[in-house]
Amino acid sequence: MYRTNTCGELRIGDVGKKVTLAGWVQRIRKMGSLNFVDLRDRYGITQLVAEDNADAKVLEVIRGLGREFVIQTEGVVCERQSKNPKMPTGDIEIKIEKITILNAAETPPFTIEDQTDGGEDIRGKYRYIDLRRNPLQKALALRHRMAIETRKYLDSQDFMEIETPFLIKSTPEGARDFVVPSRMNPGEFYALPQSPQTFKQLLMVAGYDRYFQIVRCFRDEDLRADRQPEFTQIDCEMSFVEREDVLQMFEGLVKHLFKSVLKKDFAEPFERMTYDEAMEYYGSDKPDLRFGMQIHDITSCVQGKGFSVFDTAEYVGAISVTGCAAYSRKQTDELTEWVKRPQIGAKGLIFIKYGEEIKSSVDKFYTPEQLSKIAEKCHAEKGDLILILCGAKRKTQTALGTLRLEMGNRLGLRNPEEFKPLWITDFPLLEWDEETARFYAMHHPFTSPKPEDMEKFYSKDKNQLAAVKANAYDIVLNGNEIGGGSIRIYDRKVQERMFEILGFTQEQAQYRFGFLMNAFKYGAPPHGGIAFGFDRLCALFGGQETIRDYIAFPKNNTGRDIMADAPSVIDNSQMDELFLKSTFKKEEQ
Ligand code: ASP
């Protein structure tokens, strides 16, 4: 037997027991006549000790130990002279009787401590060593718990976990597909799924009326911060449901996770907001509700007073920042520079300081009474700083939304241990893209229009189409979209119309999605569903911003596996077998 106990297990009640432990050497130190070894495994650290007059063989082995050696030891549990109340095993130590090196280790390239000295790259290269560290073990344990609790809840609600294929047909709508050449079908390619969307809908046609899967998805996108080319979803679909049924069911899931994993109760239903409201008041379709600081439309109160910047703007909006009226010139200048950065793209920032007096950067154009009116419109109180941006409506709202988050950060209003989930509903069905001069589905092409917008959906008028709302919803947590879904189209004619709006010819629609359209001929039930971004959900539950620590083997921010060094070139013979070379040649000719 390699071990009788783990390194996190033994307590004062075990004193006198003879035990065998195995693990990694965390630390070796000598104090007077005592030789200490801290032994670590997944469960904790236990202190081993041998006196200078111990068995010579034992002492010799101890002298030869280094950090991260794998050892086994046998000994008796003893009460410690000086206890360590910070360690669960801090009352005891093991008096070594026998010690064996199971495997020596080179000195690790960084320390295995909570605050390690290793940089991002080196830790990525030696991920298996980084994974020995506590914060990562905790993150993966949380992820495991989340997966188990998700399965428990969905199983209790009669959902079936069904696997769908990874080698599928390329459906180039949405993000870019990763493709896989088929050796047995020269010149043809599979795609890796961006999500199991079409398969879960086919499962509904097949009568499996509650499906879920914790499933890997692949998107070949340019990597934005904290995105992974492969990521995990909790993917779900239900039949014979309306929007309300889906929202209730998955609000139930999120509440179950909060309760079982974080011991947090949410008695109240989650807040709900339409997409239009979210944009209007928070300048974002994923508002962070941990703090207020809503956006106010002050266009009508500032125009017509001779300030041409405002007079010519489509929209003027403001946020009121609590307690910042005393900001210095330097601070407001710095904020102005901040909003002018290309990511925000504002031309300038106008502010009102609502202190003992009311003062603004546009005092020339506004009397104190008029400034007070604006402050009132912004629900500002004495001591607040009002920040104003103007320009095209949506763009300015978005900029104000970003500024709002920044001020929330600066004022410490975004506490990672506080949770504010909400639903966003009534998204636009379609987005117009100027560059390609066509509509794209805002969610995906299988999302149903809202029933009351069906007439507009059949209109030939671009503006009417742009106004169609989708029967789609997102769930948002602390400013992050953690899931999204919709009630689906299940009528073949409606689906055909959708493809038509998206600019597909009938042949193209048939070629790409014929299997789904055909299935709709054979008794498709009304259905809808949702998918959660599992990595992000775990990170947020862990109070972290980045998902990388919650994935055992993530890619770096250029999409590389720097440990195994992938992607990599393949042999010419492999290329030939896959007909890749010949394809290249053909194109070059
Ligand atoms: N398949 C969708 C997605 O990945 C989610 C859904 O509509 O259920 O975003």
Residues whose N, C-alpha, C, O or C-beta is under 5 A from the ligand:
A	BS01	LIG	Q194 S195 Q197 C236 G484 G485 S486 G529 I530 A531
